[in-house]
Amino acid sequence: MAYVSQDFKKQVQASIKPLLKKFGIRATLSVRHHSTLCLNISQGPIDFLAVQDNWARERGYTSINEYTVDRDYTGPAREFLTAAVALLKGDDYFDYSDVMTDYFHCSHYIEINVGKYNKPYVLIK
């Protein structure tokens, strides 16, 4: 069963802080439903919404699919997101899920959000 403790969140927060500083990204880390570690990006110099559809660009928020980062993003966005996904998973991450048999078992889930529905992502030039 997926589980994220507050201690694990603090460990990840300490390890992701230098990455945020390196890229000039402002973000928060939270735990949702004791099973999902969420990185909520609020502002920065990287245009994450450039590859999104018109709906996401107009509203200023989207959710990043961590499985397709290499395919969907290039340049600094890919570099940041690849490093962020690795840090959010951590060293003890495992995923023994088998979709064919409807069996889901992983250490925890991760979620990366750019902006929010009531507060859009701020692109700093």
N, C-alpha and C positions, 0 to 999 in steps of 0.2 A: 504494500500500500504506500502510495506517495505521501511523503511527509516533509515539511520544512519547519525547522525549529528557529526560534529567534537567535539562538547562538550561531547557527549556520548562516543566517542572514547577516549577522555582524561580521563573520569571517569573510563572506563574499563582499560585503560593503567595503571592508578594509582593502581587499585585493582589487576591487574595481575602481576605487578612488583615483589611483594614479593614471589609469586609462582615460577616465573622464577629464582629468586635468590635461593630459597630453593632447587630446583632441579638442579641448575647449567646450566640452559638452556639459550642460547642466541637467542632472537627472536625479531621481529618487528611487530607492529600492524598497519594495514592500512585499508582504506575504499575504496571499489571498487563499482563504479557505484551508489554511494549514497544509496545502499541498502544492501551491504554485508560487514560485519566486518571480516577482514582476519588476522589470526595469522600466520606469516611466520617464521618457526623455522629454524635457520641456523646451529647451533652446540650445542652439549651437550653430557653428559655421557649416555643418554638413547638411546638404539638401536631401534628406531621406525621402521626401515626397515627390521628387522629380520623376521617379519611375512608376509612381502610382497612377491610378486612373483619375479622371477629372473630378469625380465625387470627393475623393480623399484630398486632392489638392485644394479644392474650393473650401472645404471644411477645416483643413489644417490638422487632421489627425488620421492615424492609421495604426494597424497592428502588424508587426513584422513576423513573417513566417521564418522561423529559425532553420528550417530544413532547406530552404531555397535561397539563402543569402548569397551563395556563390553564383547562382544563376541569375538572380535579379539585380544585384548591385555591382558597381565597379568603383575603383579608386578608393578614396578615403572612407566612403560609406561601407564598402565591403571589408576593408581593413578593420574598421572600428567594430562592426557587427560580428565579424568572425571572432575577434578577441573577446568581445562581450559575451557571446554564446559560450565560449570555452570557460570563461570565468564564472558565469552563472551556473553551469553544470557542475563545476568543481572536480576534484580528484576522485571522489567516491561515487560519481554518477554511474548508474546502470539502467538499462532498459531491456527487459526480457519480454516485452509485449509481443503478442502474436495476434494480429488483426484477423487472420483467417479463422481462428478459433474463438474470437471475441475474448481474449485474455490480455489484460493490461496490467503490467507490473513494472514500475520504474521507481527510482529513488525519489524523484520529484519532477514536477513540470516547470517549464520556464515560459515567460511571456515578455515580449518587448513591445512597448507602446510608444508611439511618437505622437506627442500632443494628447489632448483629451477633448471630449465632445464639447465641453464648456470652456476650454482654454486651449486654443490652437498652438501648434508648434511655432516657435519664433526662430526664423532663420536670420542669423547675425552675419552680416557681410563684412 
